[in-house]
């Protein structure tokens, strides 16, 4: 694993302790505490994971947001912003085990980390946050959970699973065979560019919109309170299935 260093402007000679601190900063690729409103501090921390990675997991996102985009190599480029209070800056770390890249935020209390990750397009991604926005683009498969926060997924080539207790879901350019999407409270909009084999979508409170390429589908569509707009004929003999349900909200199902 290698780390990026940042060039620093020329400065007058420093005492030995200051020189040691500067050397550590160069080695870790970090920028230290910028004070923001309310006494909270932020620091950036970048790294390049050189090992081959086939799966990426951020399972303790806390209040942080995570953005994943496809990179150009077999490794992963990591951009982190650490939000914390106090004089001691948390030290987030990552490790690769069996091709799976995992992260430990080193956070407690109000501390959290925002991630921007550039990963191989062939990687699968699993993300978990308590309260934070999730955005994933151009990967092999994705499993995304946010207790409170919007979720975005684009150009997912394989299976997609999304769970959010409170937040809108937007998924577009999907080409995988299966999607399983649930929101307790929030709208959900899904759009496929190739016919899926099985889609299950439901919301407790929110509108639901599903657009698929025209093909034969078995359709199970229901809303307890809201309008139904089904612009696609059902085929009970079809092997592919679409299940779209909302307890309270409008339902829209259409075909390109």
C-alpha positions in Angstrom: 0.0 0.0 0.0 1.4 3.4 -0.9 0.4 6.9 0.1 0.3 10.2 -1.7 2.4 13.0 -0.4 1.8 16.6 -0.8 4.5 19.2 -1.7 4.9 21.9 1.0 6.2 25.4 0.3 9.7 26.3 1.5 9.8 27.4 5.1 12.4 28.6 7.5 14.4 26.0 9.4 12.2 24.3 12.0 13.0 22.8 15.4 13.4 19.0 15.4 10.0 18.2 16.8 8.4 20.3 14.1 10.5 18.5 11.4 9.3 15.2 12.7 5.7 16.2 12.5 6.2 17.5 9.0 7.8 14.2 7.9 4.8 12.2 9.4 2.4 14.4 7.4 4.2 13.7 4.2 4.3 10.0 4.8 0.6 9.7 5.6 -0.8 12.1 3.0 -2.8 14.0 5.6 -3.9 17.5 6.2 -4.7 18.4 9.7 -7.5 20.0 11.7 -9.3 22.8 10.1 -11.7 24.3 12.7 -15.3 24.7 11.5 -18.5 26.0 13.2 -19.4 24.5 16.5 -15.8 23.4 17.4 -15.8 20.6 14.9 -12.6 20.0 13.0 -12.0 18.4 9.6 -8.9 16.7 8.1 -8.3 15.0 4.8 -6.6 11.7 4.5 -5.8 10.2 1.1 -4.3 6.8 0.2 -3.8 4.5 -2.8 -4.4 0.8 -2.2 -2.1 -1.1 -4.7 -3.3 -4.6 -4.0 -5.9 -6.1 -6.4 -9.4 -5.6 -5.0 -12.5 -7.4 -6.0 -14.9 -6.2 -3.2 -15.2 -3.0 -1.2 -16.9 -2.7 2.2 -17.7 0.3 4.3 -19.9 -1.1 7.1 -19.4 1.6 9.8 -20.2 4.7 7.9 -21.9 6.4 10.9 -23.0 9.8 9.8 -20.7 10.0 6.8 -21.4 10.0 3.1 -19.8 7.5 0.7 -19.3 8.0 -3.0 -18.0 5.2 -5.2 -16.9 5.6 -8.8 -15.0 3.3 -11.2 -11.2 3.8 -11.3 -8.6 2.8 -13.9 -6.6 0.1 -12.1 -6.9 -3.1 -10.0 -6.5 -1.1 -6.8 -8.5 1.6 -5.0 -7.9 5.3 -4.6 -9.2 6.6 -1.2 -10.2 10.2 -0.5 -11.3 10.7 3.1 -12.6 13.7 5.1 -12.5 13.1 8.8 -14.9 15.2 11.0 -14.1 15.2 14.7 -13.8 17.3 17.9 -11.0 17.6 20.4 -7.2 17.7 20.0 -6.7 14.1 18.9 -7.4 13.4 15.3 -8.8 9.9 14.6 -6.7 7.7 12.4 -8.8 5.8 9.8 -7.2 2.8 8.3 -7.9 0.2 5.6 -6.8 -3.3 4.9 -7.2 -5.9 2.1 -7.9 -9.5 3.0 -8.6 -12.0 0.3 -9.2 -9.3 -2.2 -11.8 -7.6 0.1 -11.0 -4.0 1.1 -12.4 -2.9 4.4 -12.2 0.3 6.4 -12.0 1.2 10.1 -12.9 4.8 10.8 -11.2 5.0 14.3 -14.2 7.2 15.3 -16.1 7.5 18.5 -18.8 10.0 19.7 -19.6 12.6 17.1 -16.7 11.7 14.8 -17.5 10.5 11.3 -15.8 10.0 7.9 -16.8 11.0 4.4 -15.4 8.7 1.7 -14.8 9.1 -2.0 -13.5 5.8 -3.5 -12.3 5.0 -7.0 -12.6 1.2 -7.3 -12.3 -1.4 -10.1 -15.4 -1.6 -12.3 -15.4 -5.4 -11.7 -15.7 -4.9 -7.9 -18.8 -5.5 -5.7 -19.6 -2.9 -3.2 -21.3 -3.1 0.3 -22.0 0.1 2.2 -23.7 0.8 5.5 -24.3 4.3 7.1 -26.5 5.5 10.0 -27.1 8.9 8.4 -25.4 9.8 5.2 -25.8 9.9 1.4 -24.7 6.9 -0.6 -23.8 7.1 -4.3 -22.4 4.3 -6.3 -21.7 4.3 -10.1 -20.3 1.8 -12.5 -19.6 -1.3 -10.4 -20.4 -5.1 -10.8 -22.9 -5.2 -7.9 -24.0 -3.2 -5.0 -25.6 -3.7 -1.5 -26.5 -0.4 0.0 -28.1 0.5 3.4 -28.7 3.9 5.0 -30.9 4.4 8.0 -31.5 8.0 7.1 -30.2 9.3 3.8 -30.7 9.3 0.1 -29.2 6.5 -2.0 -28.1 6.8 -5.7 -27.0 3.9 -7.9 -26.1 4.2 -11.6 -24.8 1.7 -14.2 -24.8 -1.3 -11.8 -24.0 -4.3 -14.0 -25.1 -7.0 -11.6 -27.4 -7.6 -8.6 -28.6 -4.5 -6.7 -29.9 -4.3 -3.2 -31.0 -1.1 -1.4 -32.4 -0.5 2.0 -33.3 2.9 3.6 -35.5 3.7 6.5 -35.9 7.4 5.5 -34.6 8.6 2.2 -35.2 8.7 -1.5 -33.8 6.1 -3.8 -32.7 6.7 -7.4 -31.3 4.0 -9.6 -30.7 4.4 -13.3 -28.9 2.7 -16.2 -29.3 -0.7 -14.5 -28.3 -3.8 -16.5 -28.2 -6.5 -13.8 -30.6 -9.4 -13.7 -32.0 -8.7 -10.2 -32.9 -5.8 -7.9 -34.4 -5.7 -4.4 -35.2 -2.2 -3.2 -37.0 -1.1 -0.1 -37.7 2.3 1.5 -39.8 2.7 4.7 -40.3 6.4 3.9 -39.2 8.0 0.7 -39.7 7.8 -3.1 -38.0 5.1 -5.2 -37.3 5.5 -8.9 -35.6 2.6 -10.9 -34.7 2.5 -14.6 -33.3 -0.5 -16.4 -31.5 -0.5 -19.8 -31.7 -4.3 -20.2 -34.7 -6.5 -19.3 -34.3 -7.8 -15.7 -35.1 -11.3 -14.5 -36.6 -10.2 -11.2 -37.3 -6.9 -9.6 -38.8 -6.4 -6.1 -39.5 -2.8 -5.0 -41.6 -1.5 -2.2 -42.1 1.6 -0.2 -44.0 2.2 3.1 -44.7 5.9 2.3 -43.6 7.3 -1.0 -44.1 7.1 -4.7 -42.6 4.3 -6.7 -41.6 4.4 -10.3 -40.1 1.5 -12.3 -39.1 1.7 -16.0 -38.0 -1.4 -17.9 -37.3 -2.4 -21.5 -40.3 -3.8 -23.2 -40.4 -7.6 -22.7 -42.7 -10.3 -21.2 -43.1 -9.9 -17.4 -45.3 -11.3 -14.7 -46.5 -8.3 -12.8 -47.5 -7.9 -9.1 -48.5 -4.2 -8.5 -50.4 -2.8 -5.6 -50.9 0.4 -3.6 -53.1 0.7 -0.5 -53.4 4.5 -0.8 -52.4 6.1 -4.1 -52.9 6.0 -7.9 -51.8 3.2 -10.2 -50.3 3.9 -13.6 -49.4 0.6 -15.2 -48.4 1.1 -18.9 -47.1 -2.4 -19.4 -49.2 -5.6 -20.1 -48.8 -8.5 -17.8 -47.8 -11.9 -19.1 -48.6 -14.6 -16.5 -46.5 -17.1 -18.4 -43.3 -15.0 -18.5 -40.3 -16.1 -16.6 -39.3 -12.6 -15.6 -41.2 -10.9 -12.7 -41.8 -7.4 -11.5 -43.2 -6.7 -8.0 -44.0 -3.1 -7.3 -45.8 -2.2 -4.1 -46.4 0.9 -1.9 -48.5 1.3 1.2 -49.0 5.0 0.7 -48.0 6.5 -2.6 -48.5 6.6 -6.3 -47.3 3.7 -8.4 -45.9 4.1 -12.0 -44.8 1.2 -14.2 -43.7 1.7 -17.8 -41.7 0.2 -20.6 -39.3 1.8 -23.1 
